Amino acid sequence: MLPAEIEKPLALIELQCEAVAAAVASGEPQALESASNALRQAAVDFAGFMESQGGAQQAGPELRGRLKKLATQLTIQRENLIRRSVVVERALHAMVPATRKNTYAAPAGRASGYKAFSA
């Protein structure tokens, strides 16, 4: 069992990570922004607290295990967010074709503006 001064901020990070997962799944941009900001702030607060306590070197196996699980969850959320971004981008391109980036430059008339002359 972790001491209460470590358990409380760590539990808050875990809760915020779950909120981010729910926001990604719901597709609500405002909820995602809010949950992401709250998670970031909880992580910054926890990092500051751990630094004041001597750093993560003091962490026991339970804390290391929970931090590793959080890191895995954050990696999963990052991948889910990338997938969501691709889906949104594809939908935008389907609805508004002008948002597509052209692969090739627009034709410029004759071969690069070269004018043939007759002799």
N, C-alpha and C positions, 0 to 999 in steps of 0.2 A: 504494500500500500504506500502510495506517495504521500509526502507531507501535504497538508492542506494548502500551504502557500504555493506549492507547485501544481497541485491537482486543480485548483480553481481556474487559473489562466489556461492550463492545458485543456481542460474540459471546454472552456469557452472557444478555443481554437477548433476543437473537434466539432462543436456545435455549429460554428460559422462555416466550417468545411461542408457540413451537411446542408446548410442553407444555400451555399454556392451550388452544390449538386442539384438541389431542388430547383433553383433558379435557372440553371442550364437546361434542365429537363422541361421546365415550363415554357421557356422561350421568351420570357418577359424581360426586356432589356433593363428597365428601371430596377426590377428586383435583383437582377444579376449585378448591376452596378453597385447597388446598396450592399448586397451580401459580400461582394468582392472587397469593397472598401472596409467593411466591418472585419472581414477575415484578415486583410492586410494589417489593420490597426491592432488586432488581437495578436498577430504574429510579431509585430514590432514591439509591442508591450512585453510579450513573453521573452523575446530575445534580450531586451533590456534587463528584465528581471533575472534571467539566467546569467547574464554577464555580471550583474551585481552580486550574484551568489558564487562566483568563481568559474563560471562557464559550464559548458556541457561536459567537460572532463569529469565533473563531479556526479554525473548522471549514473544511476544504477541501471540494471538490466530492464526493469519495468518501464522506466522513462525512455530509454533507448528504443525499446520495442514499440511504444506508442508513437514516438517521433518517426520511426521508420514507417509505421502504418499510415501516419499522416502524410508523409512524403509520397507514398504510393498513391494515396487517394488524390493528392494534388496533381500528380502526374496524370492520373486517369481523368480528372476534371479538365486539365489542360488539353488533353487529346479530344475529349468530348466537345470542348469549346471550339477547337479547330474544325472538327466535323460540322458543328452547327454553323460556323462561319462559311464553310464551303457550300452548305445547303442554301443558306441565305443568299450568297453571291450568285449561285446558279439560278435561284428563283428570280432574283433581280434582273439577271441577264435575259431570262425568258420573258419577263414582263416588260422590260425596257431594253430592247436590243441595243440602243445607242450607248449603253453603259459598257459594252464589250470593248476590250482593247483590240485594235486591229493588229494582226500579225504582220501584215505587209503594208507598206506605204501605199498611199493612193497613187494611181497611175498619173504620170506627169506628161502625157502626150507621147510624142515620139521618144525613142530611147534616150532618156535623160536630157531631153531638150536639144539633142544634137540635130543640127540642120544640115541636110545634104546640099551640096551645091552642084550645079551642072557645069560641065566644061564646054 
